[in-house]
Amino acid sequence: MLICPACLPQERPLEISVSKEDNGDIITAVLSCRKCRKRYQIRDGIAVLTPDPEAGTSGGQWKYEEAGTVDRYLWSHYADLIKAADAGNAYAAWAELLAPRNQNSFDAGCAVGRLTFEMSTRSELAIGCDLSPSFIRAARRLSKERSVSFSLQLEGNLREKFCLELPDTWHPDRVEFIVADAMALPFASGSFQQVASLNLIDRVRYPLAHLFDINRIAGIKNASFLFSDPFSWSTANTPEELWLGGKHDGPYSGRGIDNVREVLCGKQKIISPSWRITGQGSVDWRLRSHRNHFEMIRSEYLTAER
Ligand SMILES: C[S@@+](CC[C@H](N)C(=O)[O-])C[C@H]1O[C@@H](n2cnc3c(N)ncnc32)[C@H](O)[C@@H]1O
């Protein structure tokens, strides 16, 4: 399934040299491309498969590496499972929109992994990718240990502790988390029957490249796509000329959800084969700052099939 992300649009397989393995789980290895000679490391069980693995954090991405952000996302993704006060049900709502059964699923910009784990209850293999090493480390740790403790600000210097255990019905053994770029995905065309992109398109540098690439790795038939975003366009992440909405004029002016729907439906043949939209709506998603302070984000979704 894995290909060299630096050689895209050519799809060149990677060769692996394993130095440490634990019960079928590759802990330390090098993946290399024979053609461009790039080497991608697997360390502590995490493959870093970005086109330039040595590049540092850029754009608005630094904020995901700040202290406390992983814990805030753990609360956001899993608060309903631990029955925390004020938990929302956003991820359960998104999970309901996934196809009930398929072989391979992919979650782009998975953060700490909730949707990827949800996919594992419907798929043989679920892969989550994110550019943030901190998020991917937390997600992998959860998949290995099935539990995690974290704390958030209660008020001032007071903290509140949370202990999360994954439900028995989930299958962390079917889940993989990798560091990869949603604009240059290290997978062969047609590798997944279910793909998802949640709250990501307004965070990437080139939104159309993300849609193009997630479309490439989805099957050309019997495939489902779950897309959702609040369209919080910002020049910190994306140059204005590349926004897919939120502009008065020029290409992709108007509303992001309308433009994404048109692209998926085959406008200008950017995406092929085109998708059939099967649902549209919104999910309210919450991030907590402290006990009495929350951010509520309305994310507009589309479900599509082909
Ligand atoms: C707003 S968060 C949403 C996370 C998750 N999908 C959710 O809905 O909870 C955006 C995520 O996208 C990740 N991200 C940003 N740019 C990315 C890229 N080019 N490739 C992969 N992940 C990216 C960030 O690290 C962050 O985890």
The ligand as a Gaussian input file, in Angstrom:
#p B3LYP/6-31G(d) Opt

LIG

0 1
 C       -8.625000      21.301000      13.508000
 S       -7.707000      19.822000      13.711000
 C       -8.933000      18.565000      13.379000
 C       -8.489000      17.193000      13.825000
 C       -9.498000      16.071000      13.619000
 N       -9.690000      15.718000      12.237000
 C      -10.794000      16.417000      14.258000
 O      -11.753000      16.705000      13.534000
 O      -10.860000      16.424000      15.481000
 C       -6.712000      19.834000      12.235000
 C       -5.729000      18.690000      12.211000
 O       -5.128000      18.625000      10.935000
 C       -3.741000      18.384000      11.095000
 N       -3.088000      18.877000       9.875000
 C       -2.910000      20.159000       9.467000
 N       -2.312000      20.178000       8.264000
 C       -2.140000      18.888000       7.885000
 C       -1.596000      18.264000       6.730000
 N       -1.108000      18.979000       5.711000
 N       -1.575000      16.916000       6.690000
 C       -2.053000      16.173000       7.719000
 N       -2.582000      16.715000       8.829000
 C       -2.631000      18.055000       8.920000
 C       -3.376000      19.118000      12.367000
 O       -2.172000      18.630000      12.922000
 C       -4.599000      18.816000      13.220000
 O       -4.477000      17.600000      13.887000

